[in-house]
Amino acid sequence: MRSAFLLVLAACLILAGCSDGAFGEANVRQILTSTPKPLDGEQVVLTVDQVACGAREDLWTIEVQQADRSLGRLTEKGKGLGFADDIRIGEMPLPYTQLRGQFPIQVQRVESIRDEGASMKIVDAKVAVTIGHLCFNRPLQLMGVKKGQFSQDAVPRFELALNGAWEYGRLLH
């Protein structure tokens, strides 16, 4: 009985030693999703269905600019949800706009984590922003920056800082 107990205890100690406490995807998810994050002019992608729903719900009014381009002019109701610029339709593959305010973020995939010194990490992660409205039951994809320009296929980059514990620093461009 005593030897069985010692074997179980040894196995637990060995398994506990397998976790080196390395910083990983779980840490990134916890940091990015724990509280709403400030977004100031960050661009997000909308689906065609979300644009149509927003027009029906009086969040914006659609104006045709050219044969292949339209603009969703924000209403006060749309601005109240944190939309900060008109919806651009036809300039990129998918409609997009800007957000301004504090928003919950969902992490869809962490692509890379790298150290920038002992107290900073740079994280590339595909994330989406949650908007509390019936038109946005699917979160809005946050656009990253590629070659100095917002791009619908670029992954956003975040700075995390060590201030006693790892915490959100800022969104990088």
N, C-alpha and C positions, 0 to 999 in steps of 0.2 A: 504494500500500500504506500509506504513512504517512498519507495523508488519510483512508483508511478507518478506520485505528486511531484517529485524532483524532475522527472522527465517532462511533465507538462509545464512546470515552471521554467525549465531550461528552454523549451520550445518557444514559450511566450517571450522570453528575453531575447532569443535569437531573432524572432519575427519583429520585435520592437526595434531591434538594431538595424533591420533592413530599411527602415524609413530614415533617410539621412536628413529629413527636414528641408529638402531642396524646394526652391521656389518654382512653382509650375502653373499649369493651366487652372487648377482649382483656386489658387491664390488670386490669379488675375480675375477670374469670374467673380469671386467674392468681393474684391476691391471695386470692380467696375459696376456691379449690380447692387451693392449695399445701400446706396443712397442715390437720389437723382443727381445727375451731373450737369454742370453749366454748359450750355451751348450758345454761342454768340455768332450768328451768321453762318453756322455750319449747314452744309447742304445735305438733303435727304432725297431719296428716290421714292416716287409714288407709282402705284400701278394705275392702269387705265381705269379700272373699276373704282379705285379710291378717288380719282379725279372726278369721275361721273357722280359718285356719291356726294362728294364735297359740293358740287354744283347744285345737286338736288336739295342738299341740306343748307344751302345759302352760306357756305363758307367762302365761296368765290363765285364770280360770274365769268363764263368762258367767252372770250373775244377772239375771233379769227383775225390774225395779223397778216398772214400770207397763206397761200394754198396749203403749205405743209407745216405751218407754225401757228400756234395759238397761245393765248395768255389767259391764265385764270386770275382775274383781278380779285385780290383779297377783300373780304367784307370785314366789318368789325367782329363778327362772329368767328371768322377764320383767324384774325389777329389775336382774339381772346384765347385761342388754343395754342398760341406760341408761333404761328407761322409769321415770318418776318419779311417775306418778299412774295411777289406774285408767282403763280405756278407757271413754269416754262414748259411748253409742250412742243416737241418737234425739233428742239435744238440739239438734243442728245437722244440716244435710243429710247430712254424712258423719261416721263415727266419728272421734274424736280423742283425743289424750292429750298428756302432757308428757314431755319428755326432759331429762335432766340428765347432763352429762359432755362429753367431747370427741368430736366427730363429723365425718367427712368430709362436705363439702357439694358438691353438683352445681349449677352455675348453668344454669338452663333458658332464662332470658331477662332481659336487662338492660333495664329500662324507662326509667330516667333516671339521669343523673349531673349533680350540680350542685356548684358551689364554695361553700364556707362559709369564706371567707377564703383566704389563700394556702396554708395548710397543712392544710386539711381538705376532704374531699369527702363528700357524702351520696349514697348509691346506693340506688335502689329496684330490687330484682331478685327475680324468681321463682326460688326455689331449693328443692332437695329434699335430705333428709338420708339418708345411706347407713347402713343397719344390717346388720351382718354375720351374717345368719341366713337360712335357706332360705325363711322366710315373707315376706321382704322383698326379693325379687329386683327389685322396683320401689321406688325410693327414696320416702321419706315427704315429702310436701309440707309445707314450713314455713309456718305461718300468720303473717300480718302483723297489725298493730293498726290498727283504724279507730275513731275517736271513743273512744279509751281502752279498747277491748275487742278481744280476739282475734277475728279474722274469717277465715272460710275463703276469702273472695274478696279479702282485702287482701294486698298484696305486702309482704314484709319490707323494712325499711329498715336500711342499714348505714352506719356511719361509718368512713371511711378516713382515716388520718393520714399526713402527710409527716414522717418522722423520718430524714432522709437519703435515704430511698426511700419510696415509697408502701407502706403496710402496713395490715393489718386493725386497726381500732380497737375497735369494738363493734357489737352489734346494738341498734338504737334502738326505743323504744316511744313 
